[in-house]
Amino acid sequence: MSGGEMFDLSGKVVLVTGGNAGLGLGFAQGCARQGASIMIWGRRADRNAVAAQELLALGAPRVETAEIDVADEQQVVAGFESAASLMGRVDCVFVNAGKSGLAPSFIELTTAQYEDLLAVNQHGAFFTMREACRHMKDRADGGDPGGSIVICGSLSIFGGTQGLEHYAAAKGALAAMLKSVAVEMGPYKVRANMIAFGFFATEMTGNAQVNEMMAARAPLNSIGYIEDVHGIAAYLASDDSRFLTGQIITLDGGRTAKSN
């Protein structure tokens, strides 16, 4: 790949949490296609292995995997240290690992359900972001500034849905957190942004009938597919996004542009 090509990720290392399926794998695929080496964190070794082979076939010069539960702080701390040592550096982190947990209603949402979801979606994301910032600051202090942190967000931060109050709480907290992270890490040339996703076809989403209903709500008359993540993932991981930070980018087929 020529050095002058836009979104060139040659020589860069990208870490994706929850990267063996769904949107996480989409992030990894987009970066692999542009020449990045990939580190995948996922809790299932078998799925990690399948994803690794796919990413190598797409052009990633190197792919490593680790079984990491982001809800476990010590696993995240040790995992990031291991990733930086194994790969030599980490240039971009996609904070993606999460779970869904639609409850019948807020009234019926149990404390256990609330805490279980936040342990992964909010606290796990915090652990990951913090370790990414520590690593990138250390690199900058050593004369190698730069880096990108990308949070997987959701339209739930803009509008309410019954039974998703705990999910929205986690995503909303991260949307607020990224602003301060962007400000604090700016002097080290580290960017922090969020992609607020509309409805995408993943293992966590619905059936054909649901897909058709959700497509009708978007001006583009379509739901999102994993390949629709590739371009924005490569852009945010690349140096071409060096002036973009502290932003929430909406990727929803125009859903939020509609008045109803």
Secondary structure, 3 states (H helix, E strand, C coil): CCCCCCCCCCCCEEEEECCCCHHHHHHHHHHHHCCCEEEEECCCHHHHHHHHHHHHHHCCCCEEEECCCCCCHHHHHHHHHHHHHHHCCCCEEEECCCCCCCCCCCCCCCHHHHHHHHHHHHHHHHHHHHHHHHHHHHHHHCCCCCEEEEEEEEHHHCCCCCCCHHHHHHHHHHHHHHHHHHHHHHHHCEEEEEEEECCECCCCCCCHHHHHHHHHCCCCCCCECHHHHHHHHHHHHCHHHCCCCCCEEEECCCHHHCCC
